[in-house]
């Protein structure tokens, strides 16, 4: 991989007209792993939390590829002290013999050269997630150091690298009867914004991998002081066990799980389906064990087969009345939980982070296979078929009701694209990439925010009370809620199927609520709305949470705003307490416009938390447990996390 870029320009000219010099001296050539360190985002997506954890995925994917090839049934991942990662498998071990063309040990070549590996053409793998062959070399390039240990051919081989460069010889050591590869690395602080691995993030992804590979045993051990933990994942039930796990907190529509597993030419297709009584669908797609978050042709084929098979069954069995329209794909998917897992010899992922499958031929294979099986299954499971179709018809009626509700509210001006909510104090700028809207709890705080804001780029939308919990309602009920309708109209994007991010009127959507339990609840309700019906707002980085101060401390004539109990204690440590005045803010309305601007709205001083979804499956579970209809799940969550609570209202 070679990256060519323009360096800092010099100037040239005759004194009257200056032009930027641009010639051969301004061209820099980055070769090999140097390119990875210069542009890490091209290879791991980001240098934040996601990119950090992506290093682990690259190492683990290689071990899983060995399992798929039939070697090794156990993978051990350790988080060591100082956030050092160790990944050990029982595979064949990376080859250690000298490469005929490069005159280097093959293992050293794999760790130091992009696109070097046993995953191309007639290499060592029939099915592989690491198609690009850059994974472990990228880990090497972006680590402060890497230690490689290989057990193969009756010996142990070791080598150490620093920032992608070998610092020891490739050494042949003690004899052994075992085989396998162990990669130990420490992420480079010069590259990453954070070096702290999240146990839950690793655990969720590794559990996912265990579901996808029947019989594979994955062990995750956290050895960091005060964070010690250990989990083991192994599932003989495969995707069926995965579906049971995903629906464990939901009321299922039918207890049966539809499962199919077939090989079409050189492609393996595995699908599991179950319906629940919720109003949302969840479809997880995988290609060669890689979670394709952005879908791809395998997802397109699955959706088409699902829609076609249920519509055909309903028509052939006279389950649709003449006045009933053809069921749409969204109607049929309401309440669906599905996992689509394909394995193919030459996957074409879009980008090194592999979030979308681009093999166009996989669409027809998945569509025909799933359609044929579902048609067969529905004919022999009529109760299941009727339950799903009846639920879909309810969704149709709700969709029609939502359409009428939208038309009614538009006539009233509430959802009209040509009018804005009367209580919205808009900004004067029309450049959406430089503007922001505050969703503010209460009229009192809204009044202070309106007076304190910068009118050029800040808009204020006060919200009265708590909006509807959208987790327990269909869209027709949701848009009838006045506060939600105001939010939708103010943002300009529409909602649900009509959502269009290009119409977003503001670059930042900032939730600003009181620093108490009610404020946290209102914030969660708004986030639930965004996550379920306007998810691109979050995924594209437009949603933020304002962080108002908890305390104002006056010492002599100095005022200090503090945002946590820890900050308060640290600030008070060296002060004469007799001369200190402390004000604890319970609500935004307790601050005057000047204070609200200074502490919470001024871009130079404010603290904003950007809302991100690190793990889609975990986020979905959290919203289901906290906002769903089962009180038991909320109680269990509260009991399990009670020791983490602070600043409770008493």
N, C-alpha and C positions, 0 to 999 in steps of 0.2 A: 504494500500500500504506500503510495506517495502522495503527499499533500503539497500543493504549490500555493503560496500566499504572498501578498504584497507586504513588504516591511515598511517601517516608518519612512515616509517620503522626505527627500531633500528638496530644496527649491532651486530653480534655475531661471534665468531671465536676463534682461538688459538694464535692470534698475527701474524701468518704468512699468514693465509687465512681468510679474513673477508667475511661473508655472511650476507645478510639482514635477520633479524629475522622476521618470519611470523608464528604467532600462534594466539590463541584465543584473546589475548590482542589487536591484530591489527584489529579485526573485530568490526565495529560500526553498530548498528542497529538503523535505523531512522524509527519512527512510526508515523502514522497519518499525520497531517499537517506539521510536522517537515520535512518530506521528500519533500514536495512541496517547502518549503523555501530553502532547500539544492539544489534541482534540478529543478528550476522553468521552464527551457526550455523544460522539458519533458511534461509540462502541458499547457504552453501558447506559445510555439514555440521559444521565445526569451525574453530577458529583455530590448530590445530596443523599438522603436515606435510601432512595430506590436504587441509585447507582451502586452504593456501598453493598447492599444486599445482593445485587446482581453478580458481584464477584463470587458469592457463594453458589449461586445458581449455576454459573459456568462450570465450577469445579464439580458440583454434584451431578450435573447433566452428563459429564464424561463417565462418572461411575455408573450411572443408570444405563448408559449405552453399553457398558460391559455386561450388565445384568441381562439386557435385551439380547445380547449376543450369546448368552448362555453361560456366563462366567461370573461367579460370586453372587451370594444371596444376601449379603449384609453390607450396609454402608454406615459408617460411624462419623458423625459430625460433632466437633467440640468447639465451644466458645471458651477460649482460655483467658487467663488474666491479661489485662491490657488489650482486650478485644482482638486477640490473635485467633485465627480460624484454622482448624485442622479437619481435613476430609480424607477418610481412609476407606478403601474398598478391598474386596477380595477377588478382583478381576485378574486378568492375565499379566497386568503390569505393562507400562509403556515400553515399547521395544528399546533395547539398549545397544544393539549392534550399530556399527558405523554405516552411515548413509553413503551409498556408492557415489553420489554426485557432490555432496556437500562436505564429505570427509569429516563429519561430526557424529557423535552418538545421536541416534534418532530422538531420544528423549530430550536432549539439549536443543535439538532443532525444533521440536514441538513447542518448547517453552520460550524460545527466543525469536521465532519466525512466524509472521502472520501467514495464514492459509497453509500451514503445514500440519498434517495429521492423517489418520487412517480412515478419513470419511469422504474421500473423493473417488469416483470411478470404481475401480475394482479393489478398493481398500479393505480394511479389516472389519467394516460394519455394513450389514445389510440395511439396518434401520438405525438412524441417529438423529438426535436433536441438535447436535453441534455441527451442523452441516458446513458452516463457514470455516471451520478449522481455526478460528482466531481466539476462541474462548480462553483457554488456559494461558496463552501468550499474553492476552490482555490483562488477565489477573496478575501475571508476572510483571508486566509493564507498570501497572498502577499500584504495586505494593512496595513498601519500604524494603521488605525482603521476602524471599520465598525459600523454603527448604523442601527439596524433593527427595523422596525415598521410594525406591522401586524394589520389589521382591520378584525376581524372575530368573529363570534358568539356573536355579539352585544357589543364587547369590543375592546379596543386598547391595544396591547401588544408590549413591547419594550425591547431591550437588546443591550448592547454595547460590542464590542470585540476589542482587541488590538493584532495585529499580530497573529490572529487566536484563541486567548484565551479569553473567556468571562471575563469581568472585572466588570460587574454588574449582578444582578440576573435577571432572566426572569420575567418581571413585568407585571401584569395585571393593566391597567389604566382606563381611562375614557370610558364611554359608547359611542357607535356610531351605526349609522344605515348603514354605508358603509362597503364595503369589499375591500380587496386588500393588496398588499405588497409594501413596500418602502425600498429600500436598498440604503444607503448612505455610500460612502467609499472614503478614501484617499490613493492612492497607496504609497507603502513603498519606501522611498528614499534609503533604504539599499539594495533594490532588483533591482530597475530600473535605467537604464542609463539616462533616461529622464522622467520627470513627466508632460510634457506639452501635453495636448490633442489637436488634430487638429480638428477644427470645420468641415472642409470640409470632412475629412475622416469619421467622425461620420455621417455627413449628407448623404453622398453617400451610406453608408451601410444601414442606416435607411430608406432612400428612396427606396432602393432595397427591404427591408422587407415589406414596404407598398405596393409595386407592387405585391408582392407574396401573399399577404393576402387581398383579396377584402374586402373593408369596414373598415379595421383597421385604426385607426387614431393615428399617431405618431407625437409627438411634441418634438422638440429639441430646448432648450433655452440655450444661452451662457450668463452668468451673470458676466463674468470676466471684470474688468475695461478696457475700451478702446477696448474691443472685443465684446461688446453687439450685439447679433444677435438672431433671432428666425425664425424657419421654421416649417411648418406643412405639413405632407404628408398623403394623403388619396386618394385612387384610386378605383373607382368602376369598372373600365375596366380591372383590373388585368393584366395578361400577355400581352394582346393586347395593353394596355396603355404603358406597359414596352417597347414593340417593337417600338411603335411610338416614344417614348422618345429616344431610342437608335439610331434610324435612322433619328432623327430630322435634323441633319446637313448633310445628305447624299441624293444624287439623287436616288430615289427608282426605281427599275426595273419595279415593278408592285405595285400599291397602295394597293392591297388586302393583308390582313394578314391571313395566314392559321392558324387556331386555333382548337385544339382538347382538349377535357376534358373527361376522362373516368375513371371508377373504374374497376380494374381487380382483382378479389378475394378481398384481403384486401389491395390492393395497389392503390393509386390515382395517375393518370398520366395526366399531363397538359403540352401541348407543343404549342408554338407560333413561326411562321416562316414568314420572309419577306426578299426579295432579294433587294440589291441595286447595283449600278454600279461600286462599288469599286473592287479591286483585292484581298481583304482579307476576310476571314470568321471570324465571332465572334459567338461562341456558349457558352452560360452561363448555367451552370447546378446547380441544387439545390436539396437537399434531406432534407425533413422536415425543410425547410426554411434556411438550412445551405448552404452557397455558397461552393460547392465542386470544388475548383480551379483546382485541379488535376484530375477532371473528375471521372471516375469509370465505372461500368458496365452499368449504365443508359446512359452515353455518348456513349459507344461502341454500344449499341443497337440502339440508335437514328441514328448514322452515317450509320450503316449497312442498316437500313430501308430506309434512304434517298437515298443511292446509288442504292439499289435494285429497288425501286419504279420508279425512273426516268429512269434507264436503261431499265426496262421492258416496260415503256410507250414509250420510244423512239424506241425500237425494234418493238413493236406491231403496231406502227403508221408509220413505215418506215421513221423515221426522221434521221436515221444514214445511210450513204452510205457504200457500201462494203469496201471502203478504210478507212473509219473512224473506229478507235479502240473503244473498249468498254470504256465508260466514267468512269474515276476513281473517287473515292470519293472526292479527292481534287478538281478535275475539277467541279464537281457538287456543291461543297460548296463555290466556288468562289463568293464573294459578298453576302454570306448568313449571316443574323442575326437571331439567334434562341435562345429561352429560353426553357430549359427542366426542369420541376419541378415535382419531385415525392415525395409522402408521404407514408411511410410504417411504420408498427408497430414496427419492430425491426431492425433499420438500423445498419449496421456494418461499422463504420467509421474507417479509418486507422489513428490512432493517436488521441490524445485528441483535437488537433486543427482542426480535422475533414475536411481535404482537399480532401479526396478521398473516394468514396462509394464502399464498398467491397462486397455487397450482389450480388452473382453471378446470383441468380434467377431473378433479376430485368432486366437483359439483354434481355431475351427472351420475357418478358412481354412488355417492351418498344418497342422492335423490331417488334413484331407481331402487336401491337396496332397502332404504327405509320405507318407501311407499309400498313396495311389494310385501314387506313383513307386516307393516301396520294394517294393510288391507286384510291380510290373512288373520291377524290378531283380532281385529274389530269384529269380523264375522263370527268368531268363536268366543268372544267375550262381550256379549250384547249389553249387559248391565253397565259395564265400564264405558262402552261407547255412548250409551244414552246419557250417563252422568256428565260426561265431558261436553256433549252436544247441548244438553240443557243448560249447563253453566255458560257455554259460549252464547246461547240465545239470551241469557240474562245479561251478558256483556253487551250484546247488540242493543237490547232495550235500554240499557244504561247509557250506551254511546249515543243513541238517538235522543235520549233525555238530555244528555250533556249538550248535544248540538242545539236543541231547543233552548236550553238554559243560556248558552252562549249568545244565541240570536236575541233572546229577551234582554239579557244584560247589555248587549251591544246597543239595542234600541234605547235602553236607559242611559247609554253613554258610559257604563262602567268598564266594559271591555273594548270599547272602541279604540281603534288605532289612531283615530284623529283627535281624541280627547284624552286628557290625563286626569288622574284622581284629584278631586278638588282640594284635598288636604296636602297634596304634594307641593312642596316648595322647590321648584326646579332650579337648575343652575343656568347661567346665561350662555355658557359655551355649548356648541353643538358638535364638538369634536369628541366622539364617544371614547376614543382611546386615552383621553386625558381627564375624563370626568369620573365622578363617583357618587353613589347614592347611599345614604344612611337609612337603614330600617330601624327606627327608634322606638323603644318601649315607652308608651304613654305620651299624653299631650303636654305634660309639664316639661319632661325632658326634650320633647320635640320642639317646644317653644324656645328653650335655651339653645338647642342646636341650631335652630333657624337664625337666631340672633348672633350666635357666635361663629357661624360657618364662613367660609370664603365663597361668596355667592357666584363667583366666576365658574368654579368647577365642582362645587359640592351641592348636591340636592338632598333634601330631607323628606322622608315619608314617615310620619308618626303612625304607630299602630295602637289600636285601642284593645286592650286585653289580650287574651291568648287566641291565636288562630286555631282553626280546626285541626285535629290530629288526622292527617291524610292517610295514615297507615290503616285506618279502620273505615275508610269510605271510598266509594267510586267517584269518578271524575265529575259526574253530574251534581253530586252533593258538594264537592270541593269548590267548584267555581261559583256556587251560590253563596259561599261565605264572603261577606263584604270585604274583610281585610285581605283575604287571599286574592280576590279580584283586583283589589288596589295594587297589590304587589305585582301581579301579572301585567297589568296595564302600565304601571310605572316602568317596568323593565323592557316592555315592548316585544318580548320574544315569543309570546304565546305559551302554550303549555301542552304536555303530552305529545300526541302525534303532530300537532301544529307547531311545536317548538322549533324556532329558527334562531340560532345563535347570532347570525349575521345582523339580526334586528335589535340586538342588545344595545340599549341607549347609554349604558355606562360601562366603563372598564372595570371598576371595582364596585361590588355589592357588599356593603359593610353592615353587619348585624351589630347593633349597639344596644345592649340591655343592661339592667341593673346588676350589680355584683352580689346577687342573693339567689336563693333557691328559685323564686318565681322568674327571675331574669334568665337563669340557666334553662328553665323549662321552656320559656318562650323561644330562646335561641334554638333549643333542640327541635321544637315544633317547626320552625322555619327551615332548619337544616333537613328535616324529614321531607318537607315539601320539595326542596331543591333536589334531594337525592332520588326521590321516587319519580318526580314528574319533570324535572329540569336538570338532569344529571350533568349535562355538558357545562353548565355554569361552574360546577365543581371541578370536573376533569380538565377544563381549559384554564383553571386558575383564576376565576373571577370572584370567588366568594371569600370574604374575610370576616373575622370577629374582632371587634374593637376591645381594647383592654383598658377600661377606666381605672383610675387609681383607687385603692382601698383606703388610703390614709392621706391626710394632710397634716404634716408636723410643722409647728411653728416653734422656732428656737430663737429667743431674743427677737430679732426683726426678720429673720430668714424663714422662708417657707419652702418646704420640701414635700413633693408628692411621691408616695411610695406605693408599689403595686403588689406587694405580698407581705405576709407576716415575717418572712425571713429578712426581707429588706428593712422592715421596721426595726427588728431586733438588732441588726447589724448597724443601722444608723444611730440608734439610741445608745449603743454600747459605750461610746466615749463622751456622751453629753451629760450635763448636770440635769437630772430628771426634774428638779424643782423649777427649772426654767423652760420646761417643755410643755407645749399644748398639743394634744393629739385629737384630730377629728376623724372618726370612722364614717366613711361614706356608705350609706345603705342603698342609695339610689342616685341615678343621674340627675334627677331634679333638685338634689341638694347643692349642685354646683351652679354657679351663675354662668352666663354665656362666656365670659372671659376665661374662667377656669376650665370650662368644658373644651373650649378651643385649645387652650394651652396644653392640657393633659391628654386629650383623647382624639382631637381632630386635626391638629396641626401636623402636617406631614414631616416637619422637622423634628418633632418631639414625641409623637404618638407611638404606641406599640400596637401593631396589628398582627393577628395570627391568621395565616393563610390556611384555608381548609383544603386538605388533600385526602385522597383515599389510598392508603398504602396497600391495603388488602381488600379487594372487592368482596370476597366471600365473608370475611370477618365483619366488614361494615354492614353487609346485608343482615347477618345474624344479630348484630347489635341493635339495629333498627327494629327488627322483628321482636326481639326480647323486650326492649324498653318501651316500644310504642305500640306493640300488638295488643291483642285482646286478652292474653293470658296473664293474669296478675301474678301467678305463681312464678313465672320466669323473671318478672321484675323483682319480686321478693328475693329470689335466689341470687340475682345479680347484686342487689343491695347488701345482702348478708355476706356475700363473697368479697365485696369491695369496701365494706364499712370502715376498715382500718385506714383507707386512703382518703376518707372524707375530712374536710376542714371547712371553716367559715360557715358552719350551719346556723340557720336562724333558730333561735330558741325563744 
